[in-house]
Amino acid sequence: MNDTATLPPLPDRLSIDPSSPFHNRDAFMREIGIRFNDKDRHDVEEYCMSEGWIKVAAGRTLDRKGKPMLIKLKGKVEAYYK
């Protein structure tokens, strides 16, 4: 029962932060999986497939606006619908 033919393609760059210009509400209608360097990651805040990076929270540290501090990891990025 995998109807991926009717799903829109995932964007090249996507962020879960609603204030980001790369946030796409339509892409989050279904659950999205991220595979980084051939391992599934569940803590990705933002990704870019063409540039090959993901951003993840750096522990429990917060910035001055109360959002988690993010670090950029470079490698092979694949996004897919679960």
TANORZI-V562602 format. One record per backbone hydrogen bond with DSSP energy under -1.0 kcal/mol. CO is the residue of the C=O (numbers start at 1). NH is the residue of the N-H. E is the energy in kcal/mol with one decimal. If there is no record, write none. Layout:
BEGIN
co=(CO/CO)
nh=(NH/NH)
e=(E/E)
END
This chain:
BEGIN
co=(12/14/17/20/22/26/31/33/34/35/39/45/46/47/48/48/52/53/54/55/55/56/57/58/61/63/67/69/71/73/76/78/80)
nh=(49/47/20/23/15/29/82/80/41/78/36/16/55/14/52/53/75/48/73/45/46/71/59/61/69/66/63/58/56/54/37/35/33)
e=(-2.6/-2.1/-1.8/-1.3/-1.3/-1.3/-2.5/-2.3/-2.8/-2.3/-3.0/-2.4/-2.9/-1.7/-1.0/-1.9/-2.4/-2.3/-2.8/-3.1/-1.2/-2.7/-1.2/-1.2/-2.1/-1.7/-3.2/-3.0/-2.1/-2.2/-2.7/-3.2/-3.7)
END
